[in-house]
């Protein structure tokens, strides 16, 4: 009586083992680069930057009738933290400390001045002008003076960056910085300075043209 013998599993080819080992090594190196857990690894693989951008294209041109009468420089420290309920920050959560610096311009739109807003006497020695109130422009962040001080991320967020197209994005803190700078500009008296500077500019201009009395007022 003979008993069936079971076939021994074939050996894994050597090239398969080598390929698997290479894949593991590459995965570890990639994770080390993204998570910064292997010191000196980034220096070993150094990077080279090339600017392959195409030429800038002119999309549109428009005339500007604004008189930029004042400009303010602002700086804000943004501390943005995002937590997940039921999970500790070490597992899931981010906190970014960001310094945002930028400028806000205050202007008077002279293009809104109509014929009824300008009055000149018969001998052209006195002029009265009614202008729209000064307004604030959109805050412009200065990339040279804006930077992230620190970034703290939980383990899951770090792992998520491995598959993200924009790891460590700073759009959220940049938008928050712009909002805080805009709020600060509203309380800074920048529009009042713009109106005062516009008044001085128009008075100097019209007096150089022979007007002896120039009155400027502002309204909606």
C-alpha positions in Angstrom: 0.0 0.0 0.0 1.4 3.3 -1.0 0.7 6.6 0.6 0.5 9.8 -1.4 3.4 12.2 -0.9 2.7 15.9 -0.7 4.8 18.2 -3.0 7.1 20.5 -1.3 6.5 24.2 -2.1 8.9 25.5 -4.7 11.5 27.9 -3.6 11.0 31.6 -4.2 13.3 32.8 -7.0 16.2 34.9 -5.8 15.3 37.8 -8.1 11.9 38.0 -6.3 13.6 38.3 -2.9 15.9 40.9 -4.2 13.0 42.9 -5.7 11.1 42.7 -2.5 14.1 43.8 -0.4 14.6 46.8 -2.8 11.0 47.8 -2.4 11.3 47.7 1.4 14.4 49.8 1.3 12.9 52.4 -1.0 9.7 52.6 1.2 11.8 53.2 4.3 13.9 55.9 2.6 10.8 57.6 1.2 9.1 57.6 4.6 12.3 58.9 6.2 12.5 61.8 3.8 8.8 62.7 4.3 8.7 62.2 8.0 12.2 63.4 8.7 13.0 60.5 11.1 16.4 59.6 9.6 18.8 62.5 10.3 21.1 63.5 7.4 19.0 61.6 4.8 17.9 64.7 3.0 21.5 65.9 2.7 22.5 62.5 1.3 20.1 62.8 -1.6 20.4 66.6 -2.2 17.9 68.3 -4.4 18.4 70.5 -7.5 15.8 73.2 -8.4 15.1 74.1 -12.0 12.7 76.8 -13.1 10.9 75.4 -16.2 8.0 78.0 -16.1 6.8 79.4 -19.4 6.5 83.1 -20.1 3.8 85.1 -18.3 0.8 85.9 -20.4 -0.9 89.3 -20.3 -4.6 88.5 -19.7 -6.1 92.0 -19.5 -5.4 95.7 -19.1 -7.7 98.2 -17.3 -7.3 101.9 -16.4 -7.0 102.8 -12.8 -8.4 106.1 -11.5 -7.5 105.4 -7.8 -5.2 107.8 -6.0 -3.1 105.6 -3.6 -2.9 108.0 -0.8 -1.6 105.9 2.1 -0.1 102.5 2.8 0.3 100.6 6.0 2.6 97.7 6.9 1.3 95.1 9.3 2.5 91.9 11.0 0.4 89.2 12.7 1.3 85.9 14.4 -1.2 83.2 13.5 -1.6 80.2 15.8 -3.9 77.8 14.1 -4.8 74.5 15.8 -7.0 71.7 14.4 -8.0 68.9 16.8 -10.0 65.7 16.3 -12.4 64.6 19.0 -11.7 61.3 20.8 -8.1 61.3 19.4 -5.0 62.8 21.1 -3.0 65.4 19.2 -0.1 63.0 18.9 -2.3 60.7 16.7 -4.5 63.2 14.8 -4.2 67.0 14.9 -2.2 69.9 13.6 -0.9 73.2 15.0 0.9 75.8 12.9 2.5 79.0 14.2 2.9 81.4 11.3 4.2 85.0 11.0 2.3 86.9 8.4 3.6 90.3 7.2 2.0 92.4 4.5 0.7 95.8 3.4 -2.6 97.4 2.9 -3.2 100.5 0.7 -5.8 103.1 1.2 -7.1 105.0 -1.8 -9.6 107.5 -3.1 -11.4 106.6 -6.3 -11.3 109.8 -8.3 -13.0 108.0 -11.2 -16.3 108.3 -9.2 -16.1 112.1 -9.1 -18.8 113.6 -11.4 -19.4 117.1 -12.8 -21.8 117.9 -10.0 -19.1 117.1 -7.4 -16.8 120.0 -8.6 -17.8 123.6 -8.3 -15.7 126.5 -9.5 -16.5 130.2 -9.1 -16.7 132.6 -12.1 -13.2 134.1 -11.7 -11.7 130.7 -11.1 -10.2 131.5 -7.8 -12.2 129.2 -5.6 -13.0 125.5 -6.1 -15.1 123.1 -4.1 -14.7 119.3 -4.5 -16.8 116.5 -3.1 -15.0 113.1 -3.2 -16.0 109.5 -2.2 -14.7 108.2 1.1 -11.3 106.5 1.1 -11.4 102.8 1.0 -8.9 100.0 1.8 -7.4 97.7 -0.8 -6.9 93.9 -0.4 -4.0 93.0 1.9 -0.9 91.7 0.1 1.3 89.2 2.0 5.0 89.7 1.6 6.5 86.2 1.0 10.0 87.5 1.9 8.8 88.4 5.5 6.1 85.7 6.0 7.1 82.3 7.3 6.0 79.3 9.4 7.7 79.3 12.8 6.7 75.8 13.7 4.4 73.0 12.5 3.2 70.2 14.7 1.3 67.2 13.2 -0.1 64.0 14.5 1.1 60.6 13.3 -1.9 60.2 11.0 -1.4 63.6 9.5 2.2 62.8 8.8 1.3 59.6 7.1 -1.4 61.4 5.1 1.3 63.8 3.8 2.9 60.8 2.1 0.0 60.7 -0.4 -0.8 64.4 -0.5 -0.1 66.5 -3.5 0.5 69.6 -1.3 2.1 68.4 2.0 2.4 71.0 4.7 0.2 73.5 2.8 0.0 76.9 4.4 -3.1 78.2 2.6 -5.2 78.1 5.8 -2.8 80.2 7.9 -2.2 82.6 5.0 -5.9 83.3 4.6 -6.2 83.8 8.3 -3.2 86.2 8.3 -4.8 88.2 5.5 -8.1 88.4 7.4 -6.4 89.6 10.6 -4.3 92.2 8.7 -7.5 93.5 7.0 -9.2 93.8 10.4 -6.2 95.7 11.8 -6.1 98.0 8.8 -9.8 99.0 9.5 -8.9 100.1 13.0 -5.6 101.8 12.1 -7.0 105.1 10.8 -5.4 104.4 7.4 -8.4 105.7 5.5 -8.4 109.0 7.5 -4.7 109.4 6.5 -5.6 108.7 2.9 -8.2 111.4 2.9 -5.9 113.9 4.5 -3.2 113.2 1.9 -5.6 113.4 -1.0 -6.8 116.8 0.3 -3.3 118.0 0.5 -2.5 116.8 -3.0 -5.5 118.4 -4.6 -5.0 121.7 -2.8 -1.4 121.9 -3.9 -2.3 121.0 -7.5 -5.2 123.5 -7.8 -3.3 126.3 -6.1 -0.4 125.8 -8.6 -3.1 126.4 -11.3 -4.1 129.8 -9.8 -6.9 128.8 -7.3 -6.6 130.6 -4.1 -9.2 128.7 -2.1 -9.7 125.0 -2.4 -12.3 123.1 -0.3 -12.4 119.3 -0.3 -15.1 117.2 1.4 -15.8 113.5 1.5 -19.1 111.6 1.4 -20.8 108.5 0.1 
